[in-house]
Amino acid sequence: MLTCTNRITVDLPPADTKRWVARRKAAVVAAVRSGAIGLEEACRRYELSGEEFLAWERGIENYGVPGLRATRLQIYYNAPPTQAKPRY
């Protein structure tokens, strides 16, 4: 759990997370978007590249949380984007 100085409390995955399910990816994206954690800090904490984080963000924008599922990435990326509402 991460607590910021502006009193926003966010449940983030542990820093040593190895298995990235869609829910955990969405939690990190939501925390960065809300300002609870900075992009650079998130990338450093989770050993992500900026490109990988941006891919997560695009997945949510285009397909919602299901767009973050690794087993479905090929299907989603080969199909035209929909206007799914993010569920995080």
C-alpha positions as CSV (number, residue, x, y, z in Angstrom):
1,M,0.0,0.0,0.0
2,L,1.3,3.4,-0.9
3,T,0.3,6.6,0.9
4,C,1.2,10.0,-0.7
5,T,1.5,13.3,1.0
6,N,-1.8,14.4,-0.5
7,R,-3.5,11.6,1.5
8,I,-4.4,9.5,-1.5
9,T,-4.1,5.8,-0.5
10,V,-3.6,3.4,-3.4
11,D,-3.3,-0.4,-3.3
12,L,-0.4,-1.1,-5.5
13,P,1.2,-4.5,-6.3
14,P,4.3,-5.4,-4.4
15,A,7.5,-4.0,-5.9
16,D,8.8,-7.6,-6.5
17,T,5.7,-8.6,-8.6
18,K,6.7,-11.1,-11.2
19,R,3.2,-12.2,-12.5
20,W,1.4,-9.3,-14.1
21,V,-2.3,-10.0,-14.4
22,A,-4.6,-7.4,-15.9
23,R,-5.9,-6.2,-12.5
24,R,-2.3,-5.4,-11.3
25,K,-1.4,-3.6,-14.5
26,A,-4.6,-1.5,-14.2
27,A,-3.8,-0.6,-10.6
28,V,-0.4,0.8,-11.6
29,V,-1.9,2.7,-14.5
30,A,-4.6,4.1,-12.3
31,A,-2.1,5.2,-9.6
32,V,0.0,7.0,-12.2
33,R,-3.0,8.7,-13.8
34,S,-4.3,9.8,-10.3
35,G,-0.9,11.2,-9.4
36,A,-0.5,8.8,-6.5
37,I,2.8,7.7,-7.9
38,G,4.9,9.2,-10.6
39,L,5.6,7.5,-14.0
40,E,9.3,7.4,-13.4
41,E,8.8,6.0,-9.9
42,A,6.4,3.4,-11.1
43,C,8.8,2.3,-13.9
44,R,11.7,2.1,-11.5
45,R,9.7,0.3,-8.8
46,Y,8.3,-2.3,-11.2
47,E,11.3,-2.4,-13.5
48,L,9.1,-1.3,-16.5
49,S,10.2,0.5,-19.6
50,G,8.3,3.7,-20.4
51,E,7.2,1.9,-23.6
52,E,5.8,-1.0,-21.7
53,F,3.8,1.3,-19.4
54,L,2.5,3.2,-22.3
55,A,1.4,0.0,-23.9
56,W,-0.6,-0.8,-20.8
57,E,-2.1,2.6,-20.9
58,R,-3.1,2.2,-24.6
59,G,-4.6,-1.2,-23.8
60,I,-6.8,0.3,-21.2
61,E,-7.8,3.2,-23.4
62,N,-8.7,1.0,-26.4
63,Y,-10.1,-2.1,-24.8
64,G,-10.5,-1.5,-21.0
65,V,-8.9,-3.8,-18.5
66,P,-9.4,-6.9,-20.7
67,G,-7.0,-5.2,-23.1
68,L,-4.2,-5.8,-20.6
69,R,-4.5,-9.6,-20.7
70,A,-1.4,-11.1,-22.2
71,T,-3.2,-14.0,-23.7
72,R,-5.5,-11.8,-25.7
73,L,-3.0,-9.1,-26.9
74,Q,-2.7,-10.5,-30.4
75,I,-6.4,-10.6,-30.9
76,Y,-6.9,-7.0,-29.5
77,Y,-4.0,-5.5,-31.4
78,N,-5.1,-7.0,-34.7
79,A,-8.7,-5.8,-34.3
80,P,-9.9,-2.3,-34.8
81,P,-10.1,-0.4,-31.4
82,T,-13.5,-0.1,-29.7
83,Q,-14.7,2.6,-27.3
84,A,-14.6,0.5,-24.2
85,K,-14.9,2.3,-20.8
86,P,-12.0,1.5,-18.4
87,R,-13.0,-0.6,-15.5
88,Y,-10.4,0.3,-12.9
